[in-house]
Amino acid sequence: MNIDQIDAELDKQKPKSISVAAQYGVMGVCLGKELHARLKEHAADQRLPMSRIIKTLVEVYLREKYNKF
């Protein structure tokens, strides 16, 4: 058996790795200490995840800006 041929066949079968950020749209956001504390307090008061608040703010902004979604 040809080792290179086996390696080539195995490479064809490898699933393409997709980063979590590319797959789910994950990104880091640097809010700063004060803004993070305010968001965290608001999220706790409203019993909402901080990520949902940020996502909603972005969706509303883009909808109003471009009349899409």
Contact map, one row per residue, 1 for C-alpha under 8 A:
111011000000000000000000000000000000000000000000000000000000000000000
111111000000000000000000000000000000000000000000000000000000000000000
111111100000000000000000000000000000000000000000000000000000000000000
011111110000000000000000000000000000000000000000000000000000000000000
111111111000000000000000000000000000000000000000000000000000000000000
111111111100000000000000000000000000000000000000000000000000000000000
001111111110000000000000000000000000000000000000000000000000000000000
000111111111000000000000000000000000000000000000000000000000000000000
000011111111100000000000000000000000000000000000000000000000000000000
000001111111110000000000000000000000000000000000000000000000000000000
000000111111110000000000000000000000000000000000000000000000000000000
000000011111110000000000000000000000000000000000000000000000000000000
000000001111111000000000000000000000000000000000000000000000000000000
000000000111111100000000000000000000000000000000000000000000000000000
000000000000111110000000000000000000000000000000000000000000000000000
000000000000011111000000000000000000000000000000000000000000000000000
000000000000001111100000000000000000000000000000000000000000000000000
000000000000000111110110000000000000000000000000000000000000000000000
000000000000000011111110000000000000000000000000000000000000000000000
000000000000000001111111110000000000000000000000000000000000000000000
000000000000000000111111111000000000000000000000000000000000000000000
000000000000000001111111110000000000000000000000000000000000000000000
000000000000000001111111110000000000000000000000000000000000000000000
000000000000000000011111110000000000000000000000000000000000000000000
000000000000000000011111111000000000000000000000000000000000000000000
000000000000000000011111111100000000000000000000000000000000000000000
000000000000000000001000111110000000000000000000000000000000000000000
000000000000000000000000011111000000000000000000000000000000000000000
000000000000000000000000001111100000000000000000000000000000000000000
000000000000000000000000000111110000000000000000000000000000000000000
000000000000000000000000000011111111000000000000000000000000000000000
000000000000000000000000000001111111000000000000000000000000000000000
000000000000000000000000000000111111100000000000000000000000000000000
000000000000000000000000000000111111110000000000000000000000000000000
000000000000000000000000000000111111111000000000000000000000000000000
000000000000000000000000000000111111111100000000000000000000000000000
000000000000000000000000000000001111111110000000000000000000000000000
000000000000000000000000000000000111111111000000000000000000000000000
000000000000000000000000000000000011111111100000010000000000000000000
000000000000000000000000000000000001111111110000010000000000000000000
000000000000000000000000000000000000111111111000000000000000000000000
000000000000000000000000000000000000011111111100000000000000000000000
000000000000000000000000000000000000001111111111110010000000000000000
000000000000000000000000000000000000000111111111100000000000000000000
000000000000000000000000000000000000000011111111000000000000000000000
000000000000000000000000000000000000000001111111000000000000000000000
000000000000000000000000000000000000000000111111100000000000000000000
000000000000000000000000000000000000000000111111110110000000000000000
000000000000000000000000000000000000000000110011111110000000000000000
000000000000000000000000000000000000001100100001111111000000000000000
000000000000000000000000000000000000000000000000111111100000000000000
000000000000000000000000000000000000000000000001111111110000000000000
000000000000000000000000000000000000000000100001111111111000000000000
000000000000000000000000000000000000000000000000011111111100000000000
000000000000000000000000000000000000000000000000001111111110000000000
000000000000000000000000000000000000000000000000000111111111000000000
000000000000000000000000000000000000000000000000000011111111100000000
000000000000000000000000000000000000000000000000000001111111110000000
000000000000000000000000000000000000000000000000000000111111111000000
000000000000000000000000000000000000000000000000000000011111111100000
000000000000000000000000000000000000000000000000000000001111111110000
000000000000000000000000000000000000000000000000000000000111111111110
000000000000000000000000000000000000000000000000000000000011111111111
000000000000000000000000000000000000000000000000000000000001111111110
000000000000000000000000000000000000000000000000000000000000111111100
000000000000000000000000000000000000000000000000000000000000011111110
000000000000000000000000000000000000000000000000000000000000011111111
000000000000000000000000000000000000000000000000000000000000011101111
000000000000000000000000000000000000000000000000000000000000001000111
